C-alpha cells in the first residue's frame, strides 16, 4: 500500500488466477507504511464484492494471522506480485524464519528490486505448502479469455443488455456499459483496462 499500488495490475493478476481456476486472495502489504489502509481495501473490494482482500504488515506475525486459514494442511498457496511488494518479508513471517533474503524499495517510486530470483516451495508451520515466485516487473496475459471474463464479470453482464450484440461500448446507441458509466455504476478505468486486456 504505497506508490506501487495499481488496480489495473491487480486485475491482471486476478485474470491469471481465474484462468488457472485458483481462488485468488488479494493481500495488500505494507500496512505499517500506510495511513489509510481502509481506502486501499475499499478500492480492491470494489473490483468484486466477493473477492477476499486482506491488509497486512508483513513484519508483524499477529497482522498476518488472518492468512493462516488459507495456508492449512492440504492447501498450497502461491505468492505472486510485483518486485518490492513485500512477498519475501511476508513469507519469512509466515514461516517464522528469516531465511529468505529481503530488500528495500526505492523511496522515490516504491519500485522493488529483484531479491527473489527463483521459485521455491516451503512447508508452513500450519501445514500448508507455500510457493514463492520471483517478483514480476510486467505481467502480460496471453489466451486468458476465461480469466478476463471472470475478472470483469459485470462488464459481460452489462454487454448482454446492449442494444447491439457487437457493441464496442463506445458511442453506439443503447450501450448498457456506457449507460452504467454515466450513472456512476461502473468506473471508466475498469472498461479501459478490460478493453486493454
Backbone as a printed PyTorch tensor [residue, N CA C, xyz], in Angstrom:
tensor([[[  0.8500,  -1.1770,   0.0000],
         [  0.0000,   0.0000,   0.0000],
         [  0.8940,   1.2380,   0.0000]],

        [[  1.5280,   1.4310,  -1.1560],
         [  2.3940,   2.5830,  -1.3520],
         [  2.2470,   3.0350,  -2.8040]],

        [[  3.2450,   3.7000,  -3.3510],
         [  3.1620,   4.1920,  -4.7280],
         [  3.1020,   3.0670,  -5.7540]],

        [[  3.3670,   1.8300,  -5.3440],
         [  3.3380,   0.6810,  -6.2410],
         [  1.9100,   0.1380,  -6.4280]],

        [[  0.9520,   0.6240,  -5.6580],
         [ -0.4310,   0.1500,  -5.7260],
         [ -1.0240,   0.5050,  -7.0840]],

        [[ -1.6530,  -0.5030,  -7.7390],
         [ -2.2010,  -0.2840,  -9.0680],
         [ -3.3560,  -1.2590,  -9.3040]],

        [[ -4.5700,  -0.7440,  -9.3730],
         [ -5.7460,  -1.5930,  -9.5590],
         [ -5.7000,  -2.3600, -10.8720]],

        [[ -5.2180,  -1.7410, -11.9230],
         [ -5.1510,  -2.4260, -13.2150],
         [ -4.2120,  -3.6300, -13.1450]],

        [[ -3.1190,  -3.4960, -12.4250],
         [ -2.1910,  -4.6200, -12.2580],
         [ -2.8570,  -5.7290, -11.4400]],

        [[ -3.5870,  -5.3520, -10.4030],
         [ -4.3000,  -6.3510,  -9.5960],
         [ -5.3020,  -7.0970, -10.4730]],

        [[ -5.9770,  -6.3930, -11.3660],
         [ -6.9160,  -7.0510, -12.2750],
         [ -6.2200,  -8.0660, -13.1740]],

        [[ -5.0020,  -7.7660, -13.6210],
         [ -4.2570,  -8.7210, -14.4470],
         [ -3.9310,  -9.9800, -13.6500]],

        [[ -3.5070,  -9.8120, -12.3960],
         [ -3.2260, -10.9750, -11.5560],
         [ -4.5020, -11.7750, -11.3080]],

        [[ -5.6200, -11.0980, -11.0960],
         [ -6.8890, -11.7910, -10.8860],
         [ -7.2780, -12.5930, -12.1280]],

        [[ -7.1180, -11.9940, -13.3010],
         [ -7.4540, -12.6960, -14.5420],
         [ -6.6120, -13.9600, -14.6800]],

        [[ -5.3390, -13.8770, -14.3420],
         [ -4.4540, -15.0370, -14.4040],
         [ -4.9100, -16.1210, -13.4180]],

        [[ -5.2760, -15.7160, -12.2070],
         [ -5.7440, -16.6800, -11.2060],
         [ -7.0420, -17.3490, -11.6510]],

        [[ -7.9920, -16.5590, -12.1510],
         [ -9.2600, -17.1330, -12.5990],
         [ -9.0530, -18.0700, -13.7870]],

        [[ -8.1400, -17.7150, -14.6810],
         [ -7.8520, -18.5730, -15.8300],
         [ -7.3050, -19.9270, -15.3730]],

        [[ -6.5320, -19.9150, -14.2980],
         [ -5.9340, -21.1460, -13.7740],
         [ -6.8710, -21.8820, -12.8090]],

        [[ -8.0750, -21.3740, -12.6270],
         [ -9.0570, -21.9770, -11.7150],
         [ -8.5540, -22.0810, -10.2780]],

        [[ -7.8550, -21.0430,  -9.8260],
         [ -7.4390, -20.9900,  -8.4290],
         [ -8.1820, -19.8490,  -7.7340]],

        [[ -8.3250, -19.9770,  -6.4410],
         [ -9.0440, -18.9710,  -5.6630],
         [ -8.0830, -17.8420,  -5.3040]],

        [[ -8.3170, -16.6440,  -5.8270],
         [ -7.4080, -15.5450,  -5.5020],
         [ -7.7420, -14.9090,  -4.1550]],

        [[ -6.7080, -14.5470,  -3.4460],
         [ -6.8320, -13.7440,  -2.2300],
         [ -5.8640, -12.5890,  -2.4260]],

        [[ -6.3700, -11.3820,  -2.4140],
         [ -5.5120, -10.2150,  -2.5950],
         [ -4.9800,  -9.8080,  -1.2250]],

        [[ -3.6650,  -9.8740,  -1.0760],
         [ -3.0150,  -9.4960,   0.1680],
         [ -2.3250,  -8.1590,  -0.0720]],

        [[ -2.8140,  -7.1460,   0.5950],
         [ -2.2180,  -5.8180,   0.4940],
         [ -1.1870,  -5.6830,   1.6100]],

        [[  0.0530,  -5.5010,   1.2270],
         [  1.1480,  -5.4560,   2.1910],
         [  1.5140,  -4.0210,   2.5340]],

        [[  2.3810,  -3.9130,   3.5080],
         [  2.9540,  -2.6490,   3.9610],
         [  1.9200,  -1.7690,   4.6590]],

        [[  1.0480,  -2.4010,   5.4390],
         [  0.0650,  -1.6450,   6.2160],
         [  0.7580,  -0.7130,   7.2020]],

        [[  1.9680,  -1.0730,   7.6060],
         [  2.7280,  -0.2330,   8.5290],
         [  3.2080,   1.0580,   7.8740]],

        [[  3.1990,   1.1120,   6.5650],
         [  3.6680,   2.2970,   5.8330],
         [  2.5020,   3.1410,   5.3250]],

        [[  1.2990,   2.8010,   5.7160],
         [  0.1150,   3.4150,   5.1370],
         [ -0.7390,   4.0500,   6.2250]],

        [[ -1.2110,   5.2570,   5.9660],
         [ -2.0560,   5.9480,   6.9380],
         [ -3.5220,   5.5260,   6.8510]],

        [[ -3.9790,   5.1290,   5.6490],
         [ -5.3910,   4.8170,   5.4750],
         [ -5.5570,   3.4880,   4.7350]],

        [[ -5.3860,   2.3840,   5.4510],
         [ -5.4980,   1.0750,   4.8190],
         [ -6.9150,   0.8320,   4.3050]],

        [[ -7.8930,   1.4110,   4.9760],
         [ -9.2900,   1.1790,   4.5940],
         [ -9.5640,   1.6280,   3.1660]],

        [[ -8.9660,   2.7350,   2.7300],
         [ -9.2230,   3.2080,   1.3650],
         [ -8.6670,   2.2270,   0.3280]],

        [[ -7.5050,   1.6280,   0.6180],
         [ -6.9390,   0.6270,  -0.2880],
         [ -7.8310,  -0.6190,  -0.3260]],

        [[ -8.2780,  -1.0640,   0.8470],
         [ -9.1580,  -2.2270,   0.9040],
         [-10.4430,  -1.9830,   0.1160]],

        [[-11.0200,  -0.8090,   0.2690],
         [-12.2610,  -0.4760,  -0.4410],
         [-12.0510,  -0.4550,  -1.9520]],

        [[-10.9170,   0.0890,  -2.3980],
         [-10.6480,   0.1370,  -3.8350],
         [-10.5740,  -1.2620,  -4.4360]],

        [[ -9.8750,  -2.1650,  -3.7570],
         [ -9.7480,  -3.5300,  -4.2790],
         [-11.0850,  -4.2570,  -4.1640]],

        [[-11.7810,  -4.0800,  -3.0560],
         [-13.0660,  -4.7480,  -2.8640],
         [-14.0830,  -4.2830,  -3.8960]],

        [[-13.9350,  -3.0510,  -4.3970],
         [-14.8630,  -2.5390,  -5.4090],
         [-14.7410,  -3.3030,  -6.7350]],

        [[-13.6390,  -4.0160,  -6.9380],
         [-13.4740,  -4.8130,  -8.1530],
         [-14.4540,  -5.9790,  -8.1680]],

        [[-14.7260,  -6.5300,  -6.9820],
         [-15.6350,  -7.6750,  -6.8530],
         [-15.9850,  -7.8140,  -5.3770]],

        [[-17.2470,  -7.6900,  -5.0550],
         [-17.6600,  -7.7230,  -3.6490],
         [-17.3840,  -9.0710,  -2.9900]],

        [[-17.2030, -10.1240,  -3.7800],
         [-16.9370, -11.4590,  -3.2280],
         [-15.4360, -11.7580,  -3.1090]],

        [[-14.6040, -10.8370,  -3.5520],
         [-13.1610, -11.0310,  -3.5380],
         [-12.6270, -10.9750,  -2.1070]],

        [[-11.7440, -11.8970,  -1.7820],
         [-11.0980, -11.9010,  -0.4740],
         [ -9.9340, -10.9200,  -0.5300]],

        [[ -9.9570,  -9.9240,   0.3630],
         [ -8.9270,  -8.8960,   0.4070],
         [ -8.4890,  -8.7100,   1.8600]],

        [[ -7.1760,  -8.7560,   2.0940],
         [ -6.6280,  -8.6420,   3.4350],
         [ -5.4720,  -7.6470,   3.4030]],

        [[ -5.4050,  -6.7760,   4.3970],
         [ -4.2790,  -5.8540,   4.5380],
         [ -3.4090,  -6.3320,   5.6970]],

        [[ -2.1010,  -6.3870,   5.4630],
         [ -1.1850,  -6.8920,   6.4870],
         [  0.0730,  -6.0400,   6.5850]],

        [[  0.7190,  -6.1470,   7.7330],
         [  2.0770,  -5.6670,   7.9300],
         [  2.9270,  -6.9290,   7.9290]],

        [[  3.6780,  -7.1550,   6.8790],
         [  4.4500,  -8.3780,   6.7240],
         [  5.4980,  -8.6060,   7.7920]],

        [[  5.7940,  -7.5990,   8.5830],
         [  6.7860,  -7.7320,   9.6500],
         [  6.1690,  -8.1530,  10.9780]],

        [[  4.8400,  -8.1990,  11.0430],
         [  4.1300,  -8.4360,  12.3030],
         [  3.3640,  -9.7610,  12.2340]],

        [[  3.7800, -10.7320,  13.0490],
         [  3.1550, -12.0590,  12.9980],
         [  1.6720, -12.0080,  13.3560]],

        [[  1.2520, -11.1170,  14.2370],
         [ -0.1750, -11.0010,  14.5640],
         [ -0.9620, -10.4810,  13.3680]],

        [[ -0.3640,  -9.5820,  12.6120],
         [ -1.0350,  -8.9990,  11.4540],
         [ -1.2790, -10.0290,  10.3510]],

        [[ -0.3790, -11.0070,  10.2120],
         [ -0.5170, -11.9940,   9.1280],
         [ -1.3310, -13.2250,   9.5340]],

        [[ -1.7370, -13.3240,  10.7960],
         [ -2.5280, -14.4780,  11.2590],
         [ -3.7730, -14.7440,  10.4250]],

        [[ -4.5010, -13.7070,   9.9450],
         [ -5.6930, -13.9930,   9.1260],
         [ -5.3860, -14.7960,   7.8640]],

        [[ -4.1440, -14.8140,   7.4020],
         [ -3.7770, -15.5620,   6.2020],
         [ -3.6790, -17.0620,   6.4590]],

        [[ -3.5320, -17.4450,   7.7210],
         [ -3.3090, -18.8550,   8.0440],
         [ -4.4640, -19.7560,   7.6170]],

        [[ -5.6810, -19.2170,   7.5390],
         [ -6.8160, -20.0650,   7.1470],
         [ -6.6730, -20.5770,   5.7100]],

        [[ -5.9180, -19.8740,   4.8830],
         [ -5.6840, -20.3160,   3.5030],
         [ -4.4190, -21.1800,   3.3900]],

        [[ -3.7090, -21.3280,   4.4960],
         [ -2.3920, -21.9830,   4.4690],
         [ -2.3530, -23.2790,   5.2720]],

        [[ -3.4820, -23.8650,   5.5660],
         [ -3.5260, -25.0330,   6.4390],
         [ -3.1540, -26.3170,   5.6920]],

        [[ -3.0850, -27.4050,   6.4320],
         [ -2.7190, -28.7100,   5.8910],
         [ -3.5850, -29.0620,   4.6850]],

        [[ -2.9300, -29.5460,   3.6330],
         [ -3.6290, -29.9470,   2.4200],
         [ -3.8260, -28.8160,   1.4250]],

        [[ -3.3770, -27.6180,   1.7600],
         [ -3.5410, -26.4790,   0.8540],
         [ -2.1760, -26.0260,   0.3420]],

        [[ -2.1870, -25.5400,  -0.8740],
         [ -0.9870, -24.9610,  -1.4710],
         [ -1.3150, -23.5350,  -1.8740]],

        [[ -0.4790, -22.6010,  -1.4680],
         [ -0.6580, -21.2030,  -1.8510],
         [  0.5610, -20.7560,  -2.6410]],

        [[  0.3180, -19.8810,  -3.5900],
         [  1.4100, -19.3120,  -4.3820],
         [  1.3720, -17.8040,  -4.2080]],

        [[  2.4970, -17.2280,  -3.9140],
         [  2.5980, -15.7820,  -3.7910],
         [  3.0810, -15.2170,  -5.1170]],

        [[  2.3010, -14.3020,  -5.6570],
         [  2.6700, -13.6280,  -6.9000],
         [  2.5020, -12.1310,  -6.6910]],

        [[  3.3730, -11.3730,  -7.2890],
         [  3.2540,  -9.9220,  -7.1940],
         [  4.4810,  -9.2500,  -7.7610]],

        [[  4.3880,  -7.9570,  -7.8330],
         [  5.4900,  -7.1610,  -8.3660],
         [  6.6890,  -7.1960,  -7.4290]],

        [[  7.8470,  -6.8740,  -7.9620],
         [  9.0400,  -6.7310,  -7.1320],
         [  8.8070,  -5.6140,  -6.1220]],

        [[  9.1980,  -5.8700,  -4.8900],
         [  9.1350,  -4.8280,  -3.8760],
         [  7.8420,  -4.7410,  -3.0950]],

        [[  6.8830,  -5.6530,  -3.3520],
         [  5.6170,  -5.5600,  -2.6120],
         [  5.7100,  -6.2110,  -1.2390]],

        [[  6.7950,  -6.9190,  -0.9510],
         [  6.9820,  -7.4920,   0.3750],
         [  6.6510,  -8.9650,   0.4890]],

        [[  6.7150,  -9.6910,  -0.6310],
         [  6.4040, -11.1230,  -0.5980],
         [  7.3850, -11.8780,   0.3000]],

        [[  8.6720, -11.6530,   0.1290],
         [  9.6670, -12.3810,   0.9220],
         [  9.5570, -12.0430,   2.4000]],

        [[  9.3270, -10.8030,   2.7230],
         [  9.1480, -10.4010,   4.1180],
         [  7.9340, -11.1020,   4.7160]],

        [[  6.8410, -11.1180,   3.9730],
         [  5.6190, -11.7720,   4.4320],
         [  5.8410, -13.2800,   4.5980]],

        [[  6.5270, -13.8940,   3.6580],
         [  6.7970, -15.3300,   3.7440],
         [  7.6710, -15.6430,   4.9520]],

        [[  8.7000, -14.8410,   5.1920],
         [  9.5430, -15.0460,   6.3780],
         [  8.7000, -15.0240,   7.6450]],

        [[  7.7620, -14.1130,   7.7310],
         [  6.9110, -14.0180,   8.9220],
         [  5.9840, -15.2220,   9.0210]],

        [[  5.3940, -15.6420,   7.9020],
         [  4.5170, -16.8120,   7.9210],
         [  5.2720, -18.0880,   8.2880]],

        [[  6.5320, -18.1790,   7.8770],
         [  7.3460, -19.3670,   8.1550],
         [  8.0450, -19.3090,   9.5120]],

        [[  7.9310, -18.1700,  10.2160],
         [  8.6710, -17.9550,  11.4690],
         [ 10.1640, -18.1710,  11.2410]],

        [[ 10.6600, -17.6240,  10.1410],
         [ 12.0310, -17.8880,   9.7150],
         [ 12.4810, -16.7030,   8.8690]],

        [[ 13.7030, -16.2980,   9.0010],
         [ 14.2210, -15.1890,   8.1950],
         [ 15.2050, -15.6800,   7.1460]],

        [[ 14.9320, -16.8570,   6.5690],
         [ 15.8820, -17.4370,   5.6230],
         [ 15.8110, -16.8040,   4.2340]],

        [[ 14.6650, -16.2020,   3.8770],
         [ 14.5810, -15.5700,   2.5590],
         [ 15.1710, -14.1730,   2.6170]],

        [[ 15.9940, -13.8620,   1.6310],
         [ 16.5870, -12.5280,   1.5620],
         [ 15.5000, -11.5120,   1.2620]],

        [[ 15.6110, -10.3650,   1.8840],
         [ 14.6750,  -9.2670,   1.6130],
         [ 15.4810,  -8.0410,   1.2290]],

        [[ 14.8210,  -7.1250,   0.5850],
         [ 15.4780,  -5.8920,   0.1720],
         [ 14.5450,  -4.7260,   0.3830]],

        [[ 15.0380,  -3.5520,   0.1020],
         [ 14.2170,  -2.3570,   0.2630],
         [ 13.7200,  -1.8880,  -1.1030]],

        [[ 12.7110,  -1.0530,  -1.0760],
         [ 12.1860,  -0.4570,  -2.3000],
         [ 12.7910,   0.9280,  -2.4570]],

        [[ 12.8630,   1.3910,  -3.7070],
         [ 13.3280,   2.7520,  -3.9410],
         [ 12.2820,   3.7000,  -3.3890]],

        [[ 12.7010,   4.6640,  -2.6020],
         [ 11.7500,   5.5620,  -1.9640],
         [ 11.0100,   6.4430,  -2.9580]],

        [[ 11.6660,   6.8680,  -4.0380],
         [ 11.0370,   7.8270,  -4.9440],
         [  9.8440,   7.2520,  -5.7010]],

        [[  9.8490,   5.9440,  -5.9870],
         [  8.7240,   5.3820,  -6.7460],
         [  8.2050,   4.0650,  -6.1770]],

        [[  8.7230,   3.6330,  -5.0290],
         [  8.3050,   2.3900,  -4.3570],
         [  8.5520,   1.1470,  -5.2050]],

        [[  9.3950,   1.2360,  -6.2110],
         [  9.7040,   0.0690,  -7.0510],
         [ 10.6930,  -0.8080,  -6.3090]],

        [[ 10.4730,  -2.0960,  -6.3920],
         [ 11.3400,  -3.0420,  -5.7090],
         [ 12.4870,  -3.4990,  -6.5800]],

        [[ 13.3660,  -4.1900,  -5.9410],
         [ 14.4810,  -4.8070,  -6.6460],
         [ 14.2350,  -6.3140,  -6.6300]],

        [[ 14.7550,  -7.0190,  -7.6130],
         [ 14.5680,  -8.4730,  -7.6690],
         [ 15.4210,  -9.1370,  -6.5910]],

        [[ 14.8270,  -9.3940,  -5.4220],
         [ 15.5290, -10.0840,  -4.3480],
         [ 15.4020, -11.5840,  -4.5310]],

        [[ 14.1610, -12.0460,  -4.8040],
         [ 13.9290, -13.4690,  -5.0710],
         [ 14.1650, -13.7060,  -6.5580]],

        [[ 15.0370, -14.6450,  -6.8790],
         [ 15.3870, -14.8770,  -8.2840],
         [ 14.9550, -16.2440,  -8.7960]],

        [[ 14.3960, -17.0760,  -7.9210],
         [ 13.9350, -18.3940,  -8.3600],
         [ 12.7130, -18.8010,  -7.5360]],

        [[ 11.9790, -19.7910,  -8.0610],
         [ 10.8330, -20.2980,  -7.3260],
         [ 11.3200, -21.2490,  -6.2410]],

        [[ 10.5820, -21.2560,  -5.1240],
         [ 10.8960, -22.2190,  -4.0670],
         [  9.5980, -22.5890,  -3.3680]],

        [[  9.5910, -23.7870,  -2.7680],
         [  8.4050, -24.2380,  -2.0630],
         [  8.7850, -24.4990,  -0.6080]],

        [[  7.8720, -24.1380,   0.2990],
         [  8.1600, -24.2160,   1.7310],
         [  6.9910, -24.8710,   2.4510]],

        [[  7.2930, -25.7050,   3.4450],
         [  6.2690, -26.2610,   4.3150],
         [  6.0230, -25.2550,   5.4280]],

        [[  4.7670, -24.8600,   5.5830],
         [  4.4310, -23.8390,   6.5660],
         [  4.1490, -24.4760,   7.9260]],

        [[  4.3850, -23.7510,   9.0100],
         [  4.1250, -24.2890,  10.3490],
         [  2.6670, -24.7370,  10.5360]],

        [[  1.7200, -24.1310,   9.8200],
         [  0.3140, -24.5100,   9.9430],
         [ -0.0610, -25.6460,   8.9950]],

        [[  0.9290, -26.2020,   8.2610],
         [  0.7130, -27.4140,   7.4950],
         [  0.6290, -27.2880,   5.9920]],

        [[  0.3790, -26.1020,   5.4670],
         [  0.2540, -25.9320,   4.0310],
         [  1.5980, -25.8030,   3.3400]],

        [[  1.5340, -25.8270,   2.0210],
         [  2.7230, -25.5940,   1.2050],
         [  2.6380, -24.2030,   0.6140]],

        [[  3.7650, -23.5140,   0.5900],
         [  3.8150, -22.1610,   0.0820],
         [  4.8190, -22.0840,  -1.0540]],

        [[  4.3610, -21.6240,  -2.2080],
         [  5.2120, -21.4530,  -3.3740],
         [  5.5740, -19.9860,  -3.4900]],

        [[  6.8540, -19.7010,  -3.4220],
         [  7.3510, -18.3370,  -3.5760],
         [  7.8070, -18.1740,  -5.0220]],

        [[  7.4620, -17.0520,  -5.6270],
         [  7.8650, -16.7790,  -7.0050],
         [  8.6150, -15.4500,  -7.0560]],

        [[  9.5090, -15.2910,  -8.0170],
         [ 10.2020, -14.0040,  -8.1540],
         [  9.2090, -12.8910,  -8.4650]],

        [[  9.5500, -11.6880,  -8.0590],
         [  8.7200, -10.5310,  -8.3760],
         [  8.6880, -10.2900,  -9.8720]],

        [[  7.5800,  -9.7620, -10.3310],
         [  7.4040,  -9.5220, -11.7640],
         [  7.3800,  -8.0320, -12.0430]],

        [[  8.1180,  -7.6290, -13.0270],
         [  8.0990,  -6.2360, -13.4750],
         [  6.9220,  -6.0110, -14.4190]],

        [[  6.5390,  -7.0690, -15.1260],
         [  5.4820,  -6.9430, -16.1290],
         [  4.7160,  -8.2540, -16.1760]],

        [[  3.4100,  -8.1660, -16.3120],
         [  2.5710,  -9.3570, -16.4100],
         [  1.6950,  -9.2110, -17.6380]],

        [[  2.0110,  -9.9790, -18.6760],
         [  1.2090,  -9.9460, -19.8940],
         [  0.3780, -11.2090, -19.9620]],

        [[ -0.8650, -11.0550, -20.3790],
         [ -1.7800, -12.1810, -20.4620],
         [ -1.9320, -12.6190, -21.9080]],

        [[ -1.8010, -13.8980, -22.1330],
         [ -1.9780, -14.4720, -23.4550],
         [ -3.0020, -15.5980, -23.3240]],

        [[ -3.9950, -15.6000, -24.2150],
         [ -5.0050, -16.6510, -24.2050],
         [ -5.6160, -16.8160, -22.8100]],

        [[ -6.1980, -15.7390, -22.3200],
         [ -6.7040, -15.7070, -20.9540],
         [ -8.1510, -15.2120, -20.9240]],

        [[ -8.9120, -15.5650, -21.9580],
         [-10.2730, -15.0330, -22.1120],
         [-11.1720, -15.3640, -20.9270]],

        [[-11.1300, -16.6120, -20.4640],
         [-11.9790, -17.0110, -19.3400],
         [-11.6320, -16.2080, -18.0790]],

        [[-10.3510, -16.0290, -17.8220],
         [ -9.9100, -15.2750, -16.6570],
         [-10.3130, -13.8200, -16.7300]],

        [[-10.2030, -13.2350, -17.9190],
         [-10.6060, -11.8320, -18.0940],
         [-12.1120, -11.6960, -17.9180]],

        [[-12.8720, -12.6330, -18.4930],
         [-14.3300, -12.5900, -18.3380],
         [-14.7310, -12.6990, -16.8700]],

        [[-14.0390, -13.5240, -16.1080],
         [-14.3480, -13.6630, -14.6770],
         [-13.9710, -12.4080, -13.9050]],

        [[-12.8400, -11.8180, -14.2430],
         [-12.3730, -10.6210, -13.5480],
         [-13.2850,  -9.4290, -13.8090]],

        [[-13.8290,  -9.3600, -15.0140],
         [-14.6790,  -8.2310, -15.4020],
         [-16.1110,  -8.7080, -15.6560]],

        [[-16.6150,  -9.5470, -14.7800],
         [-17.9320, -10.1630, -14.9750],
         [-19.0460,  -9.1310, -15.1390]],

        [[-18.9600,  -8.0160, -14.4350],
         [-20.0310,  -7.0220, -14.5290],
         [-20.0980,  -6.4000, -15.9250]],

        [[-18.9670,  -6.3070, -16.6120],
         [-18.9810,  -5.7700, -17.9730],
         [-19.6390,  -6.7730, -18.9140]],

        [[-19.3650,  -8.0490, -18.7240],
         [-20.0340,  -9.0790, -19.5210],
         [-21.5360,  -9.0740, -19.3020]],

        [[-21.9510,  -8.9130, -18.0350],
         [-23.3840,  -8.8620, -17.7270],
         [-24.0460,  -7.6600, -18.3910]],

        [[-23.3670,  -6.5170, -18.3320],
         [-23.9130,  -5.3120, -18.9640],
         [-23.9330,  -5.4570, -20.4860]],

        [[-22.8970,  -6.0580, -21.0640],
         [-22.8070,  -6.2220, -22.5200],
         [-24.0030,  -6.9930, -23.0650]],

        [[-24.4890,  -7.9440, -22.2930],
         [-25.6400,  -8.7390, -22.7240],
         [-26.9020,  -7.8880, -22.8480]],

        [[-26.8910,  -6.7200, -22.2230],
         [-28.0490,  -5.8190, -22.2550],
         [-27.9180,  -4.7200, -23.3130]],

        [[-26.7830,  -4.6830, -24.0100],
         [-26.5920,  -3.6680, -25.0500],
         [-27.5660,  -3.9220, -26.2120]],

        [[-27.9410,  -2.8460, -26.8830],
         [-28.8860,  -2.9450, -27.9940],
         [-28.3200,  -3.7970, -29.1300]],

        [[-27.0090,  -3.6950, -29.3590],
         [-26.3870,  -4.4380, -30.4510],
         [-25.4350,  -5.4970, -29.8920]],

        [[-25.4790,  -6.6910, -30.4530],
         [-24.6500,  -7.7880, -29.9480],
         [-23.1600,  -7.5560, -30.2010]],

        [[-22.8230,  -6.7260, -31.1800],
         [-21.4130,  -6.4340, -31.4620],
         [-21.0060,  -5.0560, -30.9370]],

        [[-21.6810,  -4.5910, -29.9050],
         [-21.4150,  -3.2640, -29.3310],
         [-19.9510,  -3.1680, -28.8780]],

        [[-19.3130,  -2.0880, -29.2170],
         [-17.9210,  -1.8370, -28.8330],
         [-17.8310,  -0.9690, -27.5780]],

        [[-18.9810,  -0.5820, -27.0420],
         [-19.0690,   0.2040, -25.8000],
         [-18.3930,   1.5670, -25.9250]],

        [[-18.5730,   2.1670, -27.1030],
         [-18.0110,   3.4960, -27.3270],
         [-19.1540,   4.5100, -27.4550]],

        [[-19.6680,   4.6520, -28.6720],
         [-20.7170,   5.6600, -28.9160],
         [-21.9910,   5.0390, -29.4780]],

        [[-22.0800,   3.7110, -29.4700],
         [-23.2510,   3.0400, -30.0330],
         [-24.4970,   3.3740, -29.2090]],

        [[-25.6210,   3.5510, -29.8900],
         [-26.8650,   3.7870, -29.1500],
         [-27.2760,   2.5250, -28.3890]],

        [[-27.8600,   2.7170, -27.2340],
         [-28.3440,   1.5810, -26.4510],
         [-27.2410,   0.7840, -25.7750]],

        [[-26.0810,   1.3880, -25.5540],
         [-24.9670,   0.6830, -24.9010],
         [-25.1830,   0.6910, -23.3900]],

        [[-25.4260,  -0.4790, -22.8280],
         [-25.6630,  -0.5990, -21.3890],
         [-24.3970,  -0.3100, -20.5790]],

        [[-23.2330,  -0.5740, -21.1620],
         [-21.9710,  -0.3180, -20.4660],
         [-21.7650,   1.1880, -20.3070]],

        [[-21.9370,   1.9440, -21.3880],
         [-21.7830,   3.3940, -21.2990],
         [-22.8520,   4.0140, -20.4010]],

        [[-24.0540,   3.4560, -20.4120],
         [-25.1150,   3.9410, -19.5250],
         [-24.7000,   3.7450, -18.0660]],

        [[-24.1090,   2.5910, -17.7450],
         [-23.6490,   2.3200, -16.3810],
         [-22.5190,   3.2670, -15.9730]],

        [[-21.6350,   3.5970, -16.9090],
         [-20.5530,   4.5450, -16.6130],
         [-21.1450,   5.9150, -16.3300]],

        [[-22.0700,   6.3460, -17.1650],
         [-22.7100,   7.6610, -16.9780],
         [-23.4530,   7.7470, -15.6490]],

        [[-24.0300,   6.6280, -15.2280],
         [-24.7970,   6.6010, -13.9790],
         [-23.8920,   6.4100, -12.7510]],

        [[-22.5860,   6.2600, -12.9700],
         [-21.6690,   6.0610, -11.8570],
         [-21.6950,   4.6480, -11.3010]],

        [[-22.2630,   3.7090, -12.0430],
         [-22.3530,   2.3130, -11.5990],
         [-21.1510,   1.4870, -12.0490]],

        [[-20.3790,   2.0020, -12.9890],
         [-19.1860,   1.3350, -13.4960],
         [-18.1130,   2.3920, -13.6930]],

        [[-16.9190,   2.0870, -13.2440],
         [-15.7930,   3.0060, -13.3700],
         [-15.2110,   2.9220, -14.7820]],

        [[-14.9820,   4.0670, -15.3990],
         [-14.3810,   4.1170, -16.7390],
         [-13.0330,   3.3990, -16.7630]],

        [[-12.2790,   3.4580, -15.6650],
         [-10.9890,   2.7790, -15.5940],
         [-11.1550,   1.2780, -15.8070]],

        [[-12.2370,   0.7050, -15.2630],
         [-12.4920,  -0.7310, -15.4340],
         [-12.6880,  -1.0750, -16.9060]],

        [[-13.5130,  -0.2950, -17.6000],
         [-13.7560,  -0.5550, -19.0160],
         [-12.4630,  -0.4040, -19.8150]],

        [[-11.6970,   0.6280, -19.5200],
         [-10.4460,   0.8680, -20.2330],
         [ -9.4840,  -0.3150, -20.0530]],

        [[ -9.3470,  -0.8100, -18.8270],
         [ -8.4470,  -1.9350, -18.5950],
         [ -8.9840,  -3.2120, -19.2150]],

        [[-10.3010,  -3.4130, -19.1770],
         [-10.9180,  -4.5680, -19.8180],
         [-10.6020,  -4.5730, -21.3180]],

        [[-10.7800,  -3.4210, -21.9610],
         [-10.5080,  -3.3200, -23.3900],
         [ -9.0260,  -3.5390, -23.6900]],

        [[ -8.1690,  -3.0390, -22.8110],
         [ -6.7270,  -3.2110, -22.9950],
         [ -6.3340,  -4.6760, -22.9140]],

        [[ -6.9140,  -5.3840, -21.9540],
         [ -6.5890,  -6.8020, -21.7940],
         [ -7.2220,  -7.6430, -22.8580]]])
